Amino acid sequence: MLKVVQEAINNAVHRAKCECLDIRFNIIEGHILEVTIENTGGQTLDMSKIEKTPGFGLKNMKRRILDSNGEFSIVSIDGGARLRFTCPLSPVQA
């Protein structure tokens, strides 16, 4: 999950030129990690170009989450984008 968060921050800063980055971590029902990353004050994400992007950053982020039995979404917001993903937490071994 760290790689996904790192890539999202990198994209927000270097590609979208965001001015504000909000990262929220939530635990849902004690066993699901939810991460929401919202960047604003930069370039609005053009959703029509997202699947045509030649890079692998977003594709790899999505693959990592789906391979972990999670969910991944990204939407355009005014002046940026909101990326949200969830994934199950592994039980801690004592």
C-alpha positions in Angstrom: 0.0 0.0 0.0 2.9 2.3 0.6 3.9 2.2 -3.0 0.4 3.2 -4.0 0.4 6.2 -1.6 3.9 7.2 -2.8 2.9 7.1 -6.5 -0.3 9.1 -5.8 1.8 11.8 -4.0 4.3 11.9 -6.8 1.6 12.2 -9.4 -0.2 15.0 -7.5 3.0 17.0 -7.0 4.8 16.5 -10.3 2.0 16.0 -12.8 -1.0 17.9 -11.4 1.1 20.6 -9.8 -1.2 20.6 -6.8 -1.1 23.2 -4.1 -2.9 21.1 -1.4 -2.8 17.4 -0.7 -5.1 15.8 1.8 -4.4 12.1 2.8 -6.9 10.3 5.1 -6.5 6.8 6.5 -9.5 5.1 8.0 -10.1 1.6 9.5 -13.5 0.3 8.6 -15.2 -2.3 10.8 -11.7 -3.1 12.2 -10.5 -5.0 9.2 -10.5 -2.8 6.1 -8.0 0.0 5.4 -9.5 2.9 3.5 -7.1 5.5 2.0 -8.4 8.7 0.4 -5.9 11.1 -1.3 -7.3 14.3 -2.6 -5.2 16.9 -4.5 -6.5 20.4 -5.2 -5.3 23.7 -6.4 -3.6 22.3 -9.5 -4.7 20.8 -12.8 -8.1 19.2 -13.0 -7.8 15.5 -14.0 -9.0 14.9 -17.5 -10.8 11.5 -17.1 -11.1 11.0 -20.9 -7.3 10.7 -21.0 -6.7 8.6 -18.0 -6.9 5.2 -19.7 -4.8 6.5 -22.7 -1.9 7.6 -20.5 1.3 6.0 -21.7 2.8 5.6 -18.2 2.3 2.7 -15.9 1.8 4.7 -12.6 -2.0 4.6 -12.4 -2.2 1.1 -13.9 0.3 -0.3 -11.4 -1.5 1.4 -8.5 -4.8 -0.1 -9.5 -3.2 -3.6 -10.1 -1.6 -3.6 -6.7 -4.9 -2.8 -5.0 -6.9 -5.3 -7.0 -4.3 -8.0 -6.4 -4.8 -7.3 -2.6 -8.5 -8.0 -3.0 -9.2 -4.3 -2.6 -11.1 -1.6 -4.5 -9.7 1.3 -6.4 -11.3 4.5 -7.8 -10.2 7.8 -9.1 -12.4 10.8 -10.0 -11.9 14.3 -11.2 -12.7 17.2 -8.9 -12.3 20.9 -9.4 -8.6 21.6 -9.6 -7.5 18.1 -9.1 -8.4 14.5 -8.4 -9.6 12.2 -5.6 -8.1 8.7 -5.4 -9.7 6.2 -3.0 -8.8 2.7 -2.3 -9.6 0.0 0.2 -8.0 -3.3 1.1 -8.4 -5.9 3.7 -6.0 -5.8 6.7 -4.2 -9.0 7.6 -4.7 -10.2 11.1 -1.7 -9.6 13.4 0.1 -12.7 14.4 0.9 -12.8 18.2 
